[in-house]
């Protein structure tokens, strides 16, 4: 009886609900048209807030939108935040840049992503962006917000989306990290000031009065 009550209370997962909807609305679609990560190779894990992050990026790189470049990096990530880019022209072509200046165009977009904290880079054999670490886009959007780089409407949708996917803790984590950084910096400044401070010299002793010599008949 208890198991029956628990079964009745259990909520369907998003995948289970989607499967029920498929049986109702798309029952005759061939499996050849269906793609799922459980049955097909060639997939990548990406944050669900990536579309909002891409909008925030594009809003700050008008004329040279870099959001799609970030998506291409995530599509290439090996379920790990570090990517090795041995051939920049391949990444440039996947991002839609062709021609003689394709790689230069791609590099400008990469610099924008780095400026907005969505990637961290180290140079290597292929140039400035040989090693790339993808940062948490939720943390990067929050960084943009602290620097007044995200509009209210877009940030509101971002804040509403995070609890839906169970990711609001990402904001608490990055805020705690920044607070710890500020505390460590303040402590370092205080320690340096104490190290370099010179103690004040003691006040001079008051002058002593000379002893009076009593003159005696013998001295006289």
Buried (B, 14 or more C-beta within 10 A) or exposed (E): EEEEEEEEEEEEEEEEEEEEEEEEEEEEEEEEEEEEEEEEEEEEEBBBBBEBBBBBBBBBBEEEBBBBBBBBBBEBBEEEBEBEBEEBEBBBBBBEBEEEEBBEBBBBBBBBBBEBBBBBBEEBEBEBBBBBEBBBBBBBBBBBBEEEBBEEEBBEBBBEBBEEEEBBEBBEBBEEEBEEEEEEEEEEEEEEEEEEEEEEEEEEEEEEEEEEEEEEEEEE
